Amino acid sequence: MPATMTDDEAAARWCFLNFGFAKTAFEDIAKRANLSRTLLYRIFKDKEDIYRAVFVDWLVSRHPAANQTAKGPGSAYERLLRVCRLVVLEP
C-alpha cells in the first residue's frame, strides 16, 4: 500500500463522502479520477476493493496522531475519547 493516496483513491474518497458507498458507481470514480472504467478495473477488482484502499489509507494517515493522542495527558478515558474524536469525527 502506498504511503500517500493515489489520484484514483482520492477520487473514490470524494465520491464515497459525497454520494455514500451504495450510491457511488465505478463510473463515478472513474470520471472523477479521469480514468476509463477499464483501467480502474485493472487497478481494483471491485468497488469494495477501492473502498478498502481508501479506508486503509485513511487509517494509516490517522495513526501517528492517534498514537500521540493516546500517549498524551489525562485519564485513560479522556485519552480514549480524544482518539475516538480524532478517528471518527474528523474525516
Legacy VTK file of the C-alpha trace (Angstrom):
# vtk DataFile Version 3.0
C-alpha trace
ASCII
DATASET POLYDATA
POINTS 91 float
0.000 0.000 0.000
1.486 3.354 -0.967
2.131 5.885 1.780
0.089 8.566 0.007
-3.330 8.349 -1.552
-3.315 7.956 -5.326
-5.480 10.137 -7.581
-7.963 7.309 -8.106
-8.220 6.701 -4.351
-8.703 10.438 -3.733
-11.445 10.480 -6.362
-13.055 7.451 -4.734
-12.885 9.051 -1.299
-14.599 12.176 -2.634
-17.346 10.056 -4.226
-17.872 7.940 -1.104
-18.061 11.031 1.126
-20.445 12.875 -1.186
-22.659 10.068 -2.538
-22.236 7.335 0.061
-20.954 3.845 -0.636
-24.238 2.453 -2.005
-24.801 5.282 -4.485
-21.209 5.525 -5.705
-20.732 3.758 -9.012
-17.469 2.603 -10.537
-18.176 5.073 -13.332
-18.432 7.975 -10.840
-14.983 7.167 -9.508
-13.532 6.716 -12.987
-14.899 10.090 -14.138
-13.642 11.885 -11.039
-10.175 10.310 -11.458
-10.134 10.980 -15.232
-9.676 7.270 -15.903
-11.585 4.788 -18.011
-13.626 2.193 -16.145
-11.496 -0.471 -17.828
-8.294 0.987 -16.392
-9.901 1.333 -12.966
-10.868 -2.367 -13.121
-7.235 -3.203 -13.895
-6.220 -1.454 -10.659
-9.098 -2.561 -8.394
-11.225 -5.693 -8.696
-14.462 -4.056 -7.472
-15.940 -1.146 -5.522
-15.273 -2.880 -2.203
-11.583 -3.127 -3.135
-11.480 0.627 -3.772
-13.305 1.334 -0.514
-10.826 -0.858 1.360
-7.871 1.021 -0.177
-9.398 4.388 0.752
-10.181 3.236 4.291
-6.711 1.753 4.850
-5.090 4.955 3.585
-7.276 6.984 5.931
-6.440 4.786 8.943
-2.724 4.826 8.183
-2.776 8.622 7.869
-4.519 8.923 11.256
-2.256 6.504 13.122
0.541 8.917 14.168
-1.884 11.499 15.578
-3.982 8.824 17.290
-0.874 7.251 18.799
0.343 10.616 20.093
-3.111 11.419 21.497
-3.310 8.029 23.222
0.001 8.717 24.982
-0.976 12.278 25.936
-2.115 13.709 29.257
-5.342 12.846 31.019
-7.055 9.717 32.236
-7.332 6.645 30.037
-10.990 7.528 29.450
-10.164 11.098 28.360
-7.410 9.888 26.025
-9.737 7.291 24.516
-12.382 9.944 23.885
-9.809 12.180 22.171
-8.630 9.292 19.972
-12.239 8.484 19.050
-12.899 12.115 18.149
-9.770 12.175 16.020
-10.526 8.953 14.198
-14.315 9.074 13.934
-15.324 12.721 13.829
-12.548 14.207 11.701
-12.708 12.603 8.230
LINES 1 92
91 0 1 2 3 4 5 6 7 8 9 10 11 12 13 14 15 16 17 18 19 20 21 22 23 24 25 26 27 28 29 30 31 32 33 34 35 36 37 38 39 40 41 42 43 44 45 46 47 48 49 50 51 52 53 54 55 56 57 58 59 60 61 62 63 64 65 66 67 68 69 70 71 72 73 74 75 76 77 78 79 80 81 82 83 84 85 86 87 88 89 90
